[in-house]
Amino acid sequence: MSFSRMKNAKFHPPILDLRYKMSTKVKALFQLLRVRQYYKNLVLFIGVFFAGEIFNVNLYLQLVLAFVLVCLASSLMYIVNDIRDKEADKVHPEKAKSRPLANGDLSVGFAWILLIVIAGVEIFFIIYYRNLFSAFLGLIIANGLAYNFLFKDIAFADIISLSTIYLWRALAGCAMIDVRISPWLVISVFLLAMLLAAGKRIADLELLGEHKAVQHKKSYDKYSQHLLDYIIVMIATSLFIMYTLYCVLGPLEDGSIVPKENQGLLIYSTPVALFLIIRFLYLVRAKPKIARNAEKMITDLPMLVGGVFLGIMVLILYYLEIT
């Protein structure tokens, strides 16, 4: 054995190589399941907040179960997406590195096995329980399949279909703990998801250019930066109007959980909500990487501070009496 090979054997023993390979595979598995995207399923907890049951600890065991099942459903859709778009993802400079099927870290065969296992768990739960939550869980999966195999390649329908999945997630959380489903909740979640989806497409076009974007997704053939600018402004305006209407009308409805002394005070949170919307529109252009990866929104200090401030305001107005 040569000196160089002996040197390598000394500093790179088989056990370290094995650990490195194992850690690489685990990382690739997490990327395939898209664990870092699980935060999107926190929308399940919106219902318990607006129902006034945020301090009812008995509900959280059910919500945690719902969260796990919806996360598995999300992973199911991500695996289907990665198998279907393996070649297209190689065109995208970020996805070519982070998608384990596109970069070769995991095989398609392994992805299929994992897909079948997760699908079996989800189907068992849907058939065995047959309640309203399982119906929404089925809608999440069906909507995800429809997006991957039909709407993904149809401009405008792709954004609407993808955003509808967020709606089913929110309603699934309400169904799991049997709380009232508010129409304000339905439209607000849908519009917020539309805003994020439109922002991601603007950021993708800026990164790839219109020619490469079409190679990545057929729907980009109909999109342009100019058109998407109109769309995102329309959605942002609709979202702010909806939030303002909720602040004025929602808390005044019969059966509202907002203390009587606080009714009408929620309107003072609208400047913060407007700031967050405008800040997002700014980030789409100034920091498109954040728009492409919404979980990185917390790295933007103004967004983080504004979001926390808005959350505290709403929490106080909902749960504390202000005399």
C-alpha positions, 0 to 999 in steps of 0.5 A, a space after each residue: 500500500 502506498 503512503 498516500 493510501 495509508 494516510 487516507 486510511 488513517 484519517 478516513 476509517 470505514 466507520 467514518 465513511 459509513 456515518 457520512 453516507 448514513 447522514 447523507 441518506 438521512 438528509 436526502 430522505 428529509 429533503 424527499 419528504 420535504 420536512 422543512 415544509 411542514 410549517 405550512 401545515 400549522 394552518 391547522 391550528 388557526 381554527 382553535 385560535 379563532 374559536 377561542 379554545 387556544 388554552 384548551 389543552 385537551 384539543 391539542 392531542 387531536 390537533 397533533 394527530 391531525 398535523 402528523 397525518 396532514 404532514 404525511 399527506 404533504 410528503 406523499 404529494 412531494 414524492 409524487 411531484 419529485 418522481 414526476 418532475 425529476 428531469 424538469 427539476 434538473 433545469 432549476 439551479 436550486 432544485 437541481 441541488 436540493 431535490 434528492 431524485 434530481 441530484 441522484 442522492 436517492 433512487 426512484 425505486 426507493 421513492 416509490 416504496 416510501 410513497 406506497 408505505 405513506 399512501 397505505 397509512 393515509 388510506 387506512 386512516 381515511 377508511 377506518 375513521 370515516 369522519 369529517 376530518 378524514 374527508 378533508 384529508 382525502 381532499 388534500 390528497 386528491 387536490 394534490 394529485 389533481 395539481 400534480 397531474 392536471 393543473 400544474 401545467 395550466 396557467 392560473 389554474 395551478 395557483 388556484 389549485 395549489 392555494 386550495 390545498 391550504 384551505 383544506 388544511 385549515 378546514 381539516 383542523 377545524 373538523 378535527 376539533 369540531 369547531 365552527 368553520 368561519 367564512 372569513 377563515 376560508 377566504 383569508 387562508 385562500 387569498 394568503 396562499 394565493 399571494 405566496 404562490 404568485 410571489 413564488 412564480 415571480 421569483 422563479 421567473 426572475 431566477 430562470 428567465 422565461 425560456 428556462 422557466 417554461 422548461 421547468 414548468 409548462 404553465 410558465 409559458 403563459 406567465 410573464 413578469 408584467 402579468 404576474 405583477 398585476 395578479 399579485 397586486 390584485 391578490 394583495 389588495 383583496 387580502 387587505 380588504 378582506 382583513 379590514 372587513 373582518 376587523 370591522 364586521 367579524 367581531 361584531 357578529 353574534 357569537 363572537 368570542 371577542 370580549 364586548 369591550 374589545 369589539 371594534 379595536 381590531 381595526 387598529 391592527 390593519 396598519 400592521 397587516 398592511 405593512 406585512 403585505 407591502 413588505 412581502 411585495 417588496 421582498 418578492 423583488 428585492 429578495 426573491 430567494 425568500 419568495 421562493 422559500 417562504 420559510 425563510 421569511 423569518 430571516 427578514 427582521 421587519 417581517 418577523 417583528 411585524 408578524 410577532 407584533 400583529 400576532 400579539 395584538 390579535 391575541 390580546 384583543 381576542 383573549 383579554 378584556 380591555 377596559 
